[in-house]
Amino acid sequence: MTDEEFYKEALGVLRDAESYLLSLIGQYRDSSPIISCKSRIKSAQSMVEKLERQGFEITLQSALEKVYDAVGIRIICGFVDDVYHVSEWLENCSGIEIIHRKDYIAYPKPNGYRSLHLCLRIREGTAAGTLAEIQIRTMAIDFWATLEHKLKYKHKIPHEDLIRRELKRCADEIAATDMSMQTIRDMLADENF
């Protein structure tokens, strides 16, 4: 099934939502710690798989009303503090309503995954009412998450338990490195240092 077949006329609205969010983030990005920003509309295949995993009906209505990441934005920052500054700015934007905030940096998932997710609803424009998710993370976290995602979707993983333990160890080391880099940045910013 193609994206056009699954999303039908809603595909245009999802594209409008993606453009709206990228434009909104662009307003902050010019003078901000955002290093990069990526976006995507979840493919029909991925959406169907997610609906099945979560026990929802495999319908367009379920996709648009039950799943927050039909439109997904990923913001990459240099430092952990930057993640929180960008999140705070987005939470105060009048054009979006934050529905949930999931802080996997402060409260990592058991596998070591760390990121800050904002599940939101767009309030204005042609995409008003559309749900979306913005993930904000550091470069180091993004490096780990990208590799972990690729490994996770391999069908047969030899020594799976060992690999999962190693991925968790790497996630913890990366988080420690992020904190060390933040400390160094803070020390350099402190005029008394």
C-alpha positions as a LaTeX table, in Angstrom:
\begin{tabular}{lrrr}
\hline
Residue & $x$ (\AA) & $y$ (\AA) & $z$ (\AA) \\
\hline
Met1 & 0.00 & 0.00 & 0.00 \\
Thr2 & 1.38 & 3.42 & $-0.93$ \\
Asp3 & 1.29 & 6.48 & 1.32 \\
Glu4 & $-1.23$ & 8.05 & $-1.06$ \\
Glu5 & $-3.51$ & 5.00 & $-0.85$ \\
Phe6 & $-3.41$ & 4.89 & 2.94 \\
Tyr7 & $-3.51$ & 8.59 & 3.84 \\
Lys8 & $-5.65$ & 9.71 & 0.87 \\
Glu9 & $-6.50$ & 13.45 & 1.06 \\
Ala10 & $-5.03$ & 13.63 & 4.58 \\
Leu11 & $-1.53$ & 13.32 & 3.07 \\
Gly12 & $-1.73$ & 16.96 & 1.98 \\
Val13 & $-2.70$ & 18.01 & 5.51 \\
Leu14 & 0.19 & 15.99 & 6.96 \\
Arg15 & 2.58 & 17.70 & 4.54 \\
Asp16 & 1.15 & 21.08 & 5.60 \\
Ala17 & 1.73 & 20.11 & 9.26 \\
Glu18 & 5.32 & 19.11 & 8.49 \\
Ser19 & 5.93 & 22.43 & 6.69 \\
Tyr20 & 4.30 & 24.41 & 9.47 \\
Leu21 & 6.47 & 22.82 & 12.16 \\
Leu22 & 9.66 & 23.23 & 10.13 \\
Ser23 & 8.80 & 26.89 & 9.57 \\
Leu24 & 8.06 & 27.37 & 13.29 \\
Ile25 & 11.36 & 25.75 & 14.27 \\
Gly26 & 13.11 & 27.87 & 11.65 \\
Gln27 & 12.04 & 31.00 & 13.56 \\
Tyr28 & 14.04 & 29.79 & 16.56 \\
Arg29 & 16.83 & 28.11 & 14.67 \\
Asp30 & 18.52 & 31.24 & 13.34 \\
Ser31 & 19.74 & 32.26 & 16.78 \\
Ser32 & 19.65 & 28.95 & 18.56 \\
Pro33 & 21.63 & 25.90 & 19.51 \\
Ile34 & 19.81 & 23.73 & 16.95 \\
Ile35 & 22.42 & 21.94 & 14.87 \\
Ser36 & 20.06 & 20.15 & 12.51 \\
Cys37 & 16.42 & 19.39 & 12.00 \\
Lys38 & 14.93 & 16.45 & 10.08 \\
Ser39 & 11.33 & 15.65 & 9.30 \\
Arg40 & 9.26 & 12.87 & 7.84 \\
Ile41 & 5.74 & 11.64 & 7.35 \\
Lys42 & 5.46 & 8.07 & 8.66 \\
Ser43 & 5.18 & 5.66 & 5.75 \\
Ala44 & 1.93 & 3.74 & 5.31 \\
Gln45 & 3.74 & 0.47 & 6.09 \\
Ser46 & 5.27 & 1.84 & 9.32 \\
Met47 & 1.93 & 3.32 & 10.35 \\
Val48 & 0.08 & 0.03 & 9.81 \\
Glu49 & 2.75 & $-1.82$ & 11.82 \\
Lys50 & 2.48 & 0.71 & 14.66 \\
Leu51 & $-1.32$ & 0.55 & 14.72 \\
Glu52 & $-1.10$ & $-3.26$ & 14.90 \\
Arg53 & 1.54 & $-3.17$ & 17.68 \\
Gln54 & $-0.56$ & $-0.77$ & 19.74 \\
Gly55 & $-3.80$ & $-2.70$ & 19.18 \\
Phe56 & $-5.61$ & 0.03 & 17.24 \\
Glu57 & $-7.84$ & $-0.48$ & 14.22 \\
Ile58 & $-5.97$ & $-0.29$ & 10.92 \\
Thr59 & $-7.79$ & 2.79 & 9.66 \\
Leu60 & $-6.89$ & 6.29 & 8.58 \\
Gln61 & $-8.96$ & 7.64 & 11.46 \\
Ser62 & $-6.91$ & 5.64 & 14.00 \\
Ala63 & $-3.69$ & 6.78 & 12.35 \\
Leu64 & $-4.68$ & 10.44 & 12.61 \\
Glu65 & $-6.36$ & 10.36 & 16.03 \\
Lys66 & $-4.48$ & 7.72 & 18.06 \\
Val67 & $-0.88$ & 7.98 & 16.84 \\
Tyr68 & 1.10 & 11.15 & 17.45 \\
Asp69 & 3.94 & 10.65 & 15.03 \\
Ala70 & 2.33 & 10.51 & 11.60 \\
Val71 & 4.32 & 13.73 & 11.29 \\
Gly72 & 7.69 & 13.50 & 13.01 \\
Ile73 & 10.34 & 16.15 & 13.53 \\
Arg74 & 13.77 & 15.45 & 15.00 \\
Ile75 & 15.81 & 18.34 & 16.37 \\
Ile76 & 19.49 & 17.78 & 17.11 \\
Cys77 & 21.30 & 20.03 & 19.60 \\
Gly78 & 24.86 & 20.16 & 20.86 \\
Phe79 & 24.26 & 20.03 & 24.59 \\
Val80 & 21.68 & 18.64 & 27.01 \\
Asp81 & 20.78 & 22.14 & 28.26 \\
Asp82 & 20.04 & 23.13 & 24.66 \\
Val83 & 17.52 & 20.30 & 24.40 \\
Tyr84 & 15.63 & 21.74 & 27.36 \\
His85 & 15.86 & 25.34 & 26.07 \\
Val86 & 14.39 & 24.34 & 22.70 \\
Ser87 & 11.68 & 22.31 & 24.43 \\
Glu88 & 10.75 & 25.23 & 26.69 \\
Trp89 & 10.56 & 27.55 & 23.69 \\
Leu90 & 8.30 & 25.14 & 21.80 \\
Glu91 & 6.09 & 24.65 & 24.86 \\
Asn92 & 5.46 & 28.41 & 24.86 \\
Cys93 & 4.61 & 28.69 & 21.14 \\
Ser94 & 0.98 & 29.73 & 20.72 \\
Gly95 & 0.56 & 27.88 & 17.41 \\
Ile96 & 0.91 & 24.46 & 19.01 \\
Glu97 & $-0.57$ & 22.72 & 22.03 \\
Ile98 & 1.66 & 20.26 & 23.87 \\
Ile99 & $-0.38$ & 17.19 & 24.81 \\
His100 & 2.39 & 15.09 & 26.42 \\
Arg101 & 6.01 & 15.68 & 27.23 \\
Lys102 & 8.09 & 12.51 & 27.57 \\
Asp103 & 11.50 & 13.14 & 29.06 \\
Tyr104 & 13.61 & 10.08 & 28.30 \\
Ile105 & 16.77 & 12.07 & 29.09 \\
Ala106 & 15.89 & 12.48 & 32.75 \\
Tyr107 & 14.14 & 9.09 & 32.76 \\
Pro108 & 15.81 & 6.85 & 30.15 \\
Lys109 & 14.11 & 3.78 & 28.75 \\
Pro110 & 15.46 & 0.45 & 30.06 \\
Asn111 & 17.48 & $-0.06$ & 26.85 \\
Gly112 & 19.30 & 3.26 & 27.41 \\
Tyr113 & 17.30 & 5.35 & 24.93 \\
Arg114 & 17.38 & 9.06 & 25.76 \\
Ser115 & 15.49 & 11.84 & 24.03 \\
Leu116 & 12.85 & 14.43 & 24.83 \\
His117 & 9.54 & 13.95 & 22.99 \\
Leu118 & 6.81 & 16.52 & 22.62 \\
Cys119 & 3.49 & 15.13 & 21.40 \\
Leu120 & 1.45 & 18.04 & 20.14 \\
Arg121 & $-1.54$ & 19.35 & 18.22 \\
Ile122 & $-1.21$ & 22.17 & 15.72 \\
Arg123 & $-3.60$ & 25.02 & 16.54 \\
Glu124 & $-3.54$ & 27.17 & 13.40 \\
Gly125 & $-3.37$ & 27.17 & 9.63 \\
Thr126 & $-4.37$ & 24.48 & 7.15 \\
Ala127 & $-2.99$ & 21.78 & 9.47 \\
Ala128 & $-4.97$ & 22.89 & 12.55 \\
Gly129 & $-5.94$ & 19.87 & 14.63 \\
Thr130 & $-3.17$ & 17.66 & 13.26 \\
Leu131 & $-1.15$ & 15.61 & 15.75 \\
Ala132 & 2.64 & 15.46 & 15.49 \\
Glu133 & 5.68 & 14.54 & 17.53 \\
Ile134 & 8.91 & 16.46 & 17.96 \\
Gln135 & 11.96 & 14.60 & 19.29 \\
Ile136 & 14.80 & 16.70 & 20.65 \\
Arg137 & 18.17 & 15.15 & 21.46 \\
Thr138 & 21.90 & 15.78 & 21.47 \\
Met139 & 24.25 & 14.73 & 18.67 \\
Ala140 & 25.66 & 12.00 & 20.90 \\
Ile141 & 22.23 & 10.61 & 21.72 \\
Asp142 & 21.24 & 10.78 & 18.06 \\
Phe143 & 24.35 & 8.81 & 17.08 \\
Trp144 & 23.42 & 6.01 & 19.49 \\
Ala145 & 19.70 & 6.03 & 18.67 \\
Thr146 & 20.31 & 5.88 & 14.91 \\
Leu147 & 22.59 & 2.84 & 15.22 \\
Glu148 & 20.37 & 1.14 & 17.80 \\
His149 & 17.33 & 1.61 & 15.54 \\
Lys150 & 19.12 & $-0.01$ & 12.58 \\
Leu151 & 20.27 & $-2.95$ & 14.70 \\
Lys152 & 16.86 & $-3.40$ & 16.34 \\
Tyr153 & 15.09 & $-3.96$ & 13.03 \\
Lys154 & 17.37 & $-6.77$ & 11.87 \\
His155 & 15.33 & $-9.96$ & 11.91 \\
Lys156 & 17.96 & $-12.37$ & 13.23 \\
Ile157 & 20.42 & $-10.95$ & 15.72 \\
Pro158 & 23.17 & $-13.33$ & 16.84 \\
His159 & 24.02 & $-13.05$ & 20.56 \\
Glu160 & 21.03 & $-10.76$ & 21.07 \\
Asp161 & 21.34 & $-10.53$ & 24.88 \\
Leu162 & 25.01 & $-9.59$ & 24.69 \\
Ile163 & 24.32 & $-6.97$ & 22.02 \\
Arg164 & 21.49 & $-5.44$ & 24.06 \\
Arg165 & 23.76 & $-5.22$ & 27.13 \\
Glu166 & 26.50 & $-3.61$ & 25.04 \\
Leu167 & 24.03 & $-1.11$ & 23.55 \\
Lys168 & 22.86 & $-0.19$ & 27.05 \\
Arg169 & 26.47 & 0.21 & 28.21 \\
Cys170 & 27.19 & 2.46 & 25.21 \\
Ala171 & 24.05 & 4.52 & 25.93 \\
Asp172 & 25.20 & 5.06 & 29.51 \\
Glu173 & 28.70 & 6.07 & 28.37 \\
Ile174 & 27.25 & 8.49 & 25.81 \\
Ala175 & 25.00 & 10.03 & 28.48 \\
Ala176 & 28.04 & 10.47 & 30.75 \\
Thr177 & 29.94 & 12.09 & 27.87 \\
Asp178 & 27.00 & 14.44 & 27.24 \\
Met179 & 27.06 & 15.47 & 30.91 \\
Ser180 & 30.84 & 15.98 & 30.82 \\
Met181 & 30.57 & 18.15 & 27.71 \\
Gln182 & 27.80 & 20.17 & 29.39 \\
Thr183 & 30.02 & 20.64 & 32.47 \\
Ile184 & 32.94 & 21.82 & 30.31 \\
Arg185 & 30.65 & 24.26 & 28.49 \\
Asp186 & 29.31 & 25.59 & 31.80 \\
Met187 & 32.83 & 26.02 & 33.17 \\
Leu188 & 33.92 & 27.94 & 30.06 \\
Ala189 & 30.84 & 30.15 & 30.30 \\
Asp190 & 31.55 & 30.94 & 33.94 \\
Glu191 & 33.53 & 34.20 & 33.94 \\
Asn192 & 35.01 & 33.34 & 37.35 \\
Phe193 & 36.63 & 30.19 & 35.97 \\
\hline
\end{tabular}
